[in-house]
Amino acid sequence: MSIELRPSPHLHSGRDVPTIMRHVVYALFPVCAFSIWQYGLSALALIVTVTLSCLAAERIANRMSGTVNTLSDWSATITGVLLALTLPPAFPLWMGAVAGFAAIWLGKSLFGGLGHNPFNPALVGRAFVQAAFPTAITTWAPAFAPQRFSEFIPSSLTLPFMVPNDISAWVAANMVDGFTGATPLARWKFEHFVYPVEDMITGAASASSGETSALLLLVCGLYLIARKFMDWRIPVAVVGSAMIMAWGFQLYDAETYPPMHLALLSGGLMLGALFMATDMATSPVTPMGVWVYGALIGVLTILIRYFGGLTEGVMYAILVGNAAAPLIDKYLQPKVFGARKK
Amino acid sequence: MDVIVEEILVKGKGGREKGNPPGREGRAEGAGWTSPFSLLSSLFSKKDFARGIHPASYKGGLDQPIRRMPFPRKLVLPLAQHIGKPATPLVAVGQEVLRGQPIASANGPLSVPIHAPADGVVEAIALQPSARGAWTESIVLRVFEASVQEMGWSQPLDIDALDHAQLIAAIQASGLVGLGGAAFPSHAKFDVPAQHSVHTLIVNGCECEPYLTCDYKLMREWPQDLIAGTRIAMRASGAQRAVIGVEDNKLDALEAIRPHLPADGSITLQAVATKYPQGAEKMLIKSLLGLDVPAGGLPVQLGIVVNNVGTLALLGRLLPQGQGLIERVVTLAGPGIKRPGDYWIPLGTTLRSILDWAGNPECGEREVILGGPMMGQAASSLDIPVTKGTSGILVFDKRMLEPITQHSWACIHCSECVNACPMGLNPSQLGMLAGKLEFDEMAQQYHLGDCFECGCCTYVCPSHIPLVQQFRAAKAFLRERKPL
């Protein structure tokens, strides 16, 4: 009979990385389902294409670097699903595949894989295609089009390396009341139109595939928080600081700046705050650092939206937050028990 | 007392005056003016420290009394069972000894004697395996078959008649050490250096390690000895009051002690949050008194001495009889144990003889742990004996070992370790530095020296990174390099 020798502790909580990542994927299922219900076949095809391209990119990177197969840790799946949810539903599938490869290769594999990446890979992928395909990424399709389950939005099926197919004829044929082809943030920026709150909560406004329903995102995020798979402080800090900023601007000049609900419920703020800013690998670890990081993202989001050339600011705000995370950690180390005050 | 310590005492809850012992007196000073929040905060304030973890308790057989098992044929008594210099043998090979007779004497002030745990004959004084290494000098005793489990050696003492020096000497003669696991000689702890004065004795009844129940059973079965030992310890250390802190999952132990408390109120009971590592000295002082022991400092700087309940129960039991420490309560538990429970086990009993009787032979590949599962050491051989610091013997089978033998991932910065570390360190950062062998930076920038190796970080790490193990290696490296 043999004796095992190992150093203490001899117990473990039983949690592991794949479990955490798998639950994030579970939490994104309802968001995907809602997106498919809104946008039909095109949304489904986009989510599948982007996720598969992420998995393929990860596997190829594994082969090339000679490391173990890391598909089983589910992190590439999260990247794929999240990336698909940040893209417009009518985004050409081949561009989605490019985004997937860019996300994994440029955002993660180059740095050494999961845990070593400084930026959220899904956002790296999105930033790549935003620069590469500026028109396609701002072409919005109407939700709840009558033909959505029987035919693709024409632009989805664009041939690789071709300019996206024109969707205006399809939009005209599938006319939905009130559809203008612009997001609530863009409509405020260019027309000063205030979207009704209920549309933004329930997902009737046009937007990227996963960011339409603030309410659904919140429920899915609460699941992860309840199961302790997500740090609740980050979304609270992001949304809280964005809210204070938006409220301040609204008080200062309600003519120029949009009402607070528009800032909170529109665009990717909820998706970003709950599912991207909370990416463990790219957020700080220290208790104070987490608050500072979240607040930085919230403030930057509003500043970019109100004063930048873009209508949407969450993506760059989070990327800047990611870049600042190591610095934040360095200067906000936790207070050591019994430390002497200087 | 240093300036810093006084500062801490003054700054503590309620802004006490200098020299006034913290705690009840300090809190009572607000009499006459009740804060509107005091009622609210008393509802929510729990005697607790920050962070820590909540592992499953795995404590079983709580209703069973402490039992005995058959006497072993052979006892192996290492001369170094305590922190400090090894004891000096008093017996020769072939000599017959009585149960309770001193067989090795203390070698200097930081050392304690060893007593024979059974009637027998000294078979050898030789190098034997022990928990401290493969070859440690030990007295090997062959136990007479007719040996009874009654004490054959005793020199009753009138404790009240002893002066302080005599009391310390009597405690040293009993061979008592900290039974919680550290095995620091008790008399040396009570003999407070002249520059410090002790006002509070903390009696540690937390037993926060999973599986272990020996302290709980002692509190329940031997409360009068515990109180007697606490009073001796208060006299020896000069403390005016004692607080017995017990985790709130063992409230029946508190109730067992309560009827034996002295009427003068000098000994009080306090329930604290059930959490690991509540039984760590610094954490318990924080929970009970709200005081932070300065980093790198000792509780005695704050006027506090901490002792384990097991140590004090045996002090109260042994000292009036003038007997030595020859046996202790050990928890046997884990899937590889057929007869789990708490047992009075003579010191020197080898793991092999215990497992022959209590072990489960079908267990197969296994790990034998001395102490608790969080901080206990794995035994390298079954010939290792139970010594004064052995609080538990756990036998884990393959199923228990699996989660920690799996693959490990890179750190994903989940911050679970930062939120678990009771010392407020950043294990994630320390682990990354350890991976790069940046030991100096770990010590200078990230307070490696404050880590007391409780293992919370490794326990929670979802990447299965052996964090505390790396920190131990880093500390050992820095320690060994220092003299050069």
Interface residues (C-beta under 8 A of the other chain):
Chain A: M1 S2 I3 E4 L5 R6 P7 S8 P9 H10 L11 H12 S13 G14 R15 D16 V17 T19 I20 V68 D73 G112 G113 L114 G115 H116 D231 M280 A281 T282 S283 P284 V285 T286 P287 V290 D329 Q333 P334 K335 V336 F337 G338 A339 R340
Chain B: I4 A50 I53 P55 P210 K282 K286 D292 V293 P294 A295 G296 G297 P361 C363 G364 E365 R366 E367 V368 I369 P373 M374 M375 G376 Q377 A378 A379 S380 S381 L382 L394 F396 M400 L401 P403 I404 Q406 H407 W409 A410 C411 I412 H413 C414 S415 E416 V418 N419 C421 P422 M423 G424 L425 N426 S428 Q429 Y446 H447 D450 E453 G455 T458 Y459 V460 P462 S463 H464 P466 V468 Q469 R472
